[in-house]
Amino acid sequence: MASITSLASFTAACTPVISDALSIAWFPASIAFANLIGLKVTEISDGHCTCEMDITDDMKNPIQSVHGGVLFTIADVTGGGAAASHGFDITTVDSSFHYLRPGIGTTKLTATARELKAGRNLLVYDVSVADQNNTVLAEGIFTYMKLKEISL
């Protein structure tokens, strides 16, 4: 297996399957779960990631708002995608997540990760989660640790 040495080679290796979370070789921890909930990586670049998912009734709580666990999951996967874009397996080590408004009437979520720091061992991202009207429902800071260089 070849080692990923640049973002260009990493992106080229992932491009044919980037919208199918089941096929992203560099994201093994969320493969089955992301597929189960319909989460898709729609954009990835150096230190940036965007994910989307449609909301079903099964993802809502008793007040018909998107369940907080769904909001947190899309945020964590999106931040993890941005962190992994540097060519390393990663793991979440910390997060501070804020639910800003209820997701009542939400049919689609979009999460975007923006890099705050790419250090030698730790990567930090600001992640926002918005509904289909671009209303931000939640926002968080996520920290990931580099584990090993990704090889495909």
For each residue, the residues with C-beta under 8 A, 3 or more apart:
1: 151 152
2: 151 152
3: 149 150 151
4: 9 10 13 26 87 149 150 151 152
5: 9 87
6: 9 10 87
7: 10 11 45 46 85 86 87
8: 11 12
9: 4 5 6 12 13
10: 4 6 7 13 14 26 85 87 150
11: 7 8 14 15 44 45 85
12: 8 9 15
13: 4 9 10 25 152
14: 10 11 17 18 24 25 26 44
15: 11 12 18
16:
17: 14 20 23 24
18: 14 15 24 41 42 44
19: 40 41 42
20: 17 23 24 40
21: 24 27 30 31 34 35 39 40 41 77
22: 31 32 34 35
23: 17 20
24: 14 17 18 20 21 27 31 41
25: 13 14 28 150 152
26: 4 10 14 84 89 150 152
27: 21 24 30 31 34 41 77 80 81 84
28: 25 31 89
29: 80 91
30: 21 27 33 34 39 77 80
31: 21 22 24 27 28 34 35
32: 22 35 36
33: 30 36 37 73
34: 21 22 27 30 31 37 39 40 77
35: 21 22 31 32 38 39
36: 32 33
37: 33 34 53 59 70 73
38: 35 53 54 56
39: 21 30 34 35 51 52 53 73 74 77
40: 19 20 21 34 51 52 53
41: 18 19 21 24 27 44 49 50 51 77 81
42: 18 19 50 51 52
43: 48 49 50
44: 11 14 18 41 48 49 50 81 82 85
45: 7 11 48 49 85
46: 7 85 86
47: 82 85 86 114 115 118 123 125
48: 43 44 45 82 85 112 113 114 115
49: 41 43 44 45 78 79 80 81 82 85 112 113
50: 41 42 43 44 78 110 111 112 113
51: 39 40 41 42 74 77 78 81 110 111
52: 39 40 42 108 109 110 111
53: 37 38 39 40 70 74 108 109
54: 38 107 108
55: 59 60 66 70 103 106 107 108 109
56: 38 59 60
57: 60
58:
59: 37 55 56 66 67 70
60: 55 56 57 64 65 66 67
61: 64 65 66 67 68
62:
63: 102 104
64: 60 61 104 105
65: 60 61 102 103 104 106
66: 55 59 60 61 70 71 102 103 106 109 137
67: 59 60 61 70 71
68: 61 71 72 99 138
69: 72 73
70: 37 53 55 59 66 67 73 74 109
71: 66 67 68 74 75 97 99 103 109 129 137 138
72: 68 69 75 76 95 97 138 140
73: 33 37 39 69 70 76 77
74: 39 51 53 70 71 77 78 109 111 129
75: 71 72 78 79 95 97 111 127 128 129 138 140 142
76: 72 73 79 80 92 95 127 142
77: 21 27 30 34 39 41 51 73 74 80 81 111
78: 49 50 51 74 75 81 82 111 112 113 127
79: 49 75 76 82 83 92 113 125 127 140 142 144
80: 27 29 30 49 76 77 83 84 90 92 142 144
81: 27 41 44 49 51 77 78 84 85 113
82: 44 47 48 49 78 79 85 113 114 115 123 125
83: 79 80 86 88 90 123 125 144 146
84: 26 27 80 81 87 88 89 90 150
85: 7 10 11 44 45 46 47 48 49 81 82
86: 7 46 47 83 118 123 146
87: 4 5 6 7 10 84 149 150
88: 83 84 146 147 148 149 150
89: 26 28 84 146 147 148 149 150
90: 80 83 84 123 144 145 146 147
91: 29 144 145 147
92: 76 79 80 95 142 143 144
93: 122 143 144 145
94: 142 143
95: 72 75 76 92 140 141 142 143
96: 140 141
97: 71 72 75 138 139 140
98: 138 139 140
99: 68 71 137 138
100: 136 137 138 139
101: 135 136 137
102: 63 65 66 137
103: 55 65 66 71 106 109 131 137
104: 63 64 65
105: 64 131
106: 55 65 66 103 109 131 132 137
107: 54 55 131 132
108: 52 53 54 55 131 132
109: 52 53 55 66 70 71 74 103 106 129 130 131 137
110: 50 51 52 129 130 131 134
111: 50 51 52 74 75 77 78 127 128 129 130
112: 48 49 50 78 127 128 130
113: 48 49 50 78 79 81 82 125 126 127 142
114: 47 48 82 125 126 127
115: 47 48 82 118 123 124 125
116: 124 125 126 141
117: 122 123 124
118: 47 86 115 123
119: 122 123 124
120: 146
121: 145 146
122: 93 117 119 143 144 145 146
123: 47 82 83 86 90 115 117 118 119 143 144 145 146
124: 115 116 117 119 141 142 143 144
125: 47 79 82 83 113 114 115 116 141 142 143 144
126: 113 114 116 139 140 141
127: 75 76 78 79 111 112 113 114 139 140 141 142
128: 75 111 112 136 138 139
129: 71 74 75 109 110 111 136 137 138 139
130: 109 110 111 112 133 134 135 136 137
131: 103 105 106 107 108 109 110 134 135 137
132: 106 107 108
133: 130
134: 110 130 131
135: 101 130 131
136: 100 101 128 129 130 139
137: 66 71 99 100 101 102 103 106 109 129 130 131
138: 68 71 72 75 97 98 99 100 128 129
139: 97 98 100 126 127 128 129 136
140: 72 75 79 95 96 97 98 126 127
141: 95 96 116 124 125 126 127
142: 75 76 79 80 92 94 95 113 124 125 127
143: 92 93 94 95 122 123 124 125
144: 79 80 83 90 91 92 93 122 123 124 125
145: 90 91 93 121 122 123
146: 83 86 88 89 90 120 121 122 123
147: 88 89 90 91
148: 88 89
149: 3 4 87 88 89
150: 3 4 10 25 26 84 87 88 89
151: 1 2 3 4
152: 1 2 4 13 25 26
